[in-house]
Structure formats: C-alpha cells, structure tokens
C-alpha cells in the first residue's frame, strides 16, 4: 500500500508537480510515479514553493488504507451494474491518502432579514350538493387556511466551521461532497502528525479562499434562518449579512483519493473518502450500451405483462 511508508528520516520532503491537474504534492516517506489526484503520469519532481502559508491545524486520518479500501470496494460494488467494463482493470491499491490544504473560516455574522410568516387556522364552511333527482342538500366541512404577516428582525450568530479548499487538484464543490469534518477532533499542527503521508501544497490564493468562505458562511446563515422562522410556514425570506471578527486559518484535512485513468480518451474517474468520517462520494463512468439494453429489457417485461393482462381480460 502506497500510504503505509515509515516516517521519513529527513524533514525535507520531495515535491512533485502534476502537469495535468496542476497539484503540487509533497511526499514524506511515500513514493508514487503518478498523480494521486488524476492518475496522470505527467508528474515531475520540482523544488517546493517558497513563502506558502504554514498549516495551523490538522484533522488527522482515522483508520488505515485497508478500512478505506473496503469502503471503496462496497461503494464500487453497489454501482457496478452500469459501470464501464474498462473500470474493472482499476486496482483498489491506487487509493491514496492525501492531506488536502484548506482554510478554516470563522466570523460573527450580523443579519437583517424579512419574511412572510404563515399561520394556519381552520374554518367551517357550508356548501350544497344537488343529487340526480334535483334535491339540494347543505353540508359543512372544515378547511385549513393560511394567513400571512410580515416579519423583520436581526440575527447575530457565530459561524465557526466553514472549510474551503486551498487545493489546486480538488475543487471546493468536490470537497464539500465528503464534508463535514468533525472539527472537535482538530489538532494544532505539528509535522510528525502528517509524517508518512502525501501532502498537497497550499495553492489557492488566500483572497480567493476568503471570498469562498464568506459565500459559504452566508449560505449557512440562510439555512439557519429558515430553521428559526416561526409560524407554520414562511415565504419571501430575504436577508443581508455582514461579517466581523473574521479569521481564516490554514488547515490540512484528510482525504482518501481513488483516481483511475481507465481510458485514455476519458476524464479520470475519481472517488473521494473523508479520511476522518468515511463519507464517500464520486462518479462512476456509465456505459451507455448497458443502460440502453437494461431499459429495453425492462420495457419488454412491461409489454409482456400488459399483453398477459389483456389476454386474461379477454377470457374471464
Ligand atoms: Zn494530477
């Protein structure tokens, strides 16, 4: 297993840059000839970049590559029905643990909001029916109606658990699919904590990560407001958030990456597993022919059943 190397004796890790996805990764007691993110062989040694931020915190891996490998096997197994058969040549040994650079954002968020709050009430109403003989009858029934009233207010809250990627190889949307990390288990960074693992360099600008973080924080506030709303329902929620007391700390988060370049003419398949919680996400390339034949097969069965029902109906 590529990740189970002993801690390196020398603190000077070797750095490699990927010509395909642009990631720069440091290897400490680990060797690989292909990029762990995209399985590209265009992966060359180069000096480490100077002046990068130092990680302040790290969420460490829980469990080893065998645990992650079994989770991956189960996940791939449950999706194999439509999977491209070229995928079967992929080896689970290509699963690699990477400490992905990210930023941890926190801030005090002050929000002014307005919404329409719906309160339900019931009413008894009468209605009449006319039967076939022309006789009219009066009935009563209970109906639920909603009355809306305007609500405006201010909400002040602390946002403390926004993580955004600082990785060139792993975009934010992809990282989000295996979030959250349990930040209560986060530790103050020290080099021995990541010894023997692959670590990517911080490779996104701090300003870009700050903008991403603010966007996520505002989305989080919106979700929180939705849960706070009184009444039976609400509509037209709009809000404006301003942040203060912001902090943005470099952090490393553990991710198992399974990248397979299974066909030269296709983008690599990539499955991610949260190295702390085991949350797994990815896309399996589907074979269009297998899907078409399965649908045709299902249609044939439906047509067969319809035919049998029809035949049965003709001979009671
Ligand atoms: Zn790459």
Boltz pocket constraint, residues with backbone or C-beta under 6 A from the ligand:
constraints:
  - pocket:
      binder: B
      contacts: [[A, 18], [A, 19], [A, 20], [A, 21], [A, 22], [A, 23], [A, 35], [A, 36], [A, 37], [A, 38], [A, 39], [A, 40], [A, 169]]
      max_distance: 6.0
